[in-house]
């Protein structure tokens, strides 16, 4: 979904031509009539509901119960998370006054202090910053400061609105990305251990949080890919990484720590994530990513609280500013002063989340989707002195195979598959061979096309890890990013003219979009110390032979990230909240089966009622 979605563009009901079971299931129950004659012969017209059914309310859970309607139902869900929701929530609730201490007393459910107001927190992805940096010709760091000034600064959202509400903290998801990278490397090492390879799990446990993923392990940070896998290829569930994405992990940390430290309900903490793609809205709505997964004393009678309440994109962030008559391009490019910043209630986590020392810049070799594969490969490299990395390009730039070799020995193989066209080839290779029912027949799948490595997919099952992302080119090309077709209009609204000789065509096409994506990537990788790129714009990986010995001497630090430090932060987080690490770090996935076309009890009455109320018939 690449367009900005609005609730105004959507109908209140799904038309009969769309195979969606939700409107049928929401028909109101028939009220018994006082003069009902049990022997009276009725007609189809009388079977219909006496009152029009309410508009279909479609949530992600409903959508995942039906594989006949992906985009339309999800479009309804996505539209509910928008810049308008952010503004209406800010206007509906005053900010929770800080400092806020537990000695104020309690008088609510589960012993929580039940006061007025909400605590507003935002998290921002580096891809979003890169998109806005390209639009306004600033660095990613400057774009991040502008976003913070909008959300928390004196000239931002707090200058208007009903209560002057703003966001107390703006968290960089890059920080939690480092936690994800270390955890991903540990997960791969655990999954490839001999005892793990021999472990069997009972039927129906595929994708469970307490199971170890199977080789090849597939990334789970892309919600578009996860939704596709759960609904169409459930046989890949055993291979999915159980690790939460940086967005989800940020939400869990924010709500678990603030709820514990301030002794308030998670529902009093409102978290918005600013992400590069609309599918992140789907991720935020997953039932697995709520307070029920980690809250120790969760009351089953209470509704679960999302770890991420709302997701908006780069383009929607500009809508947010425009709705408050704030010129985004005019916002200060400097960070908030110390007097304007509220310390996080946990000093150790405050230092971790908001360290004045910038995080290590993204390296072009990592890719634009977080660098999972790169970090895991570097972790293996640090443990194998004298090894080097070889790169084998596939049929296109979005399919690449990486091998860690030492002499003639291959230590580990990994691959990158971006874009649904390539993902379809990947899952096809993972499909179990169909067992023939004919006695004596050979067991096996279909014939595979010829070729080598990732280009043909012959060795997909030999990969230890595969980085899978739905968008071609990675996350900087997410559907919520500012597209080349929108740049002119955005700059016109902001009063910004073409910068640095950048002239956007009045009718941009695929070539211009590719050039624009290169500009976004440049902002994403700004400040990194990288080597020259090849003709496809993908940097060739350095031969690691020169640096492996040095890396091996300090194997704790991989690509600038200290494993010991990250593990200490995780232990502190678990201790501070009283929640075990597994519930904080990991999640689960499930097979989604369609009910469309399956005969149900009282089908005639229910369908007849739906047809009549929609003005149709048999």
Buried (B, 14 or more C-beta within 10 A) or exposed (E): BBEBBEEEEBEEBBEBEEBBBBBBBBBEEBEEEEEEEEEEEEEBEEBBBEEEBEEBEBBBEBBBBBBBBBEBBBBBBBBBBBBBBBBEBBBEBBBBEEEBEBEEEEEEEBEBBBBEBBBBBBBBBBBBBBBBBBBBBBBBBBBBBBBBBBBBBEEBBBEBBEBEBBBBBBBBBBBBBBBBBBBBBBBBBEBBEEEBEEEEEEEEBBBBBEBBBBBBBBBBBBBBBBBBBBBEBBEBBBBBBBBBBBBBBBBBBBBBBBBBBBBBBBBBBBBBBBBBBBBBBBBBBBBBBBBBBBBEEBEEEBEBBBBBBBBBBBBBBBBBBBBBEBEBBEBBBEBBEEEEBEEBBBEEBBBBBBEEEEBEBBBBBBBBBBBBBBBBBBBBBBBBBEBBBEBBBBBBBBBBBBBBBBEEEEBBBBBBBBBBEBBBBBBBBBEEEEEEEEEEEEEEEEEEEEEEBBBBBBBBEBBBBBBBBBBBBBBBBBBBBBBBBBBBEBBEBBEBEEEEEBEBEEEBEEEBBEBBBBBBBBBBBBEBEBEEBEEEBBBBBBEBEEEBEEBBEEBEEBBEBBBEBBBEBBEBBBEBBEBEEEBBBBBBBBBBEBEEEEEEEEEEBBBBBBBBBBEEEE
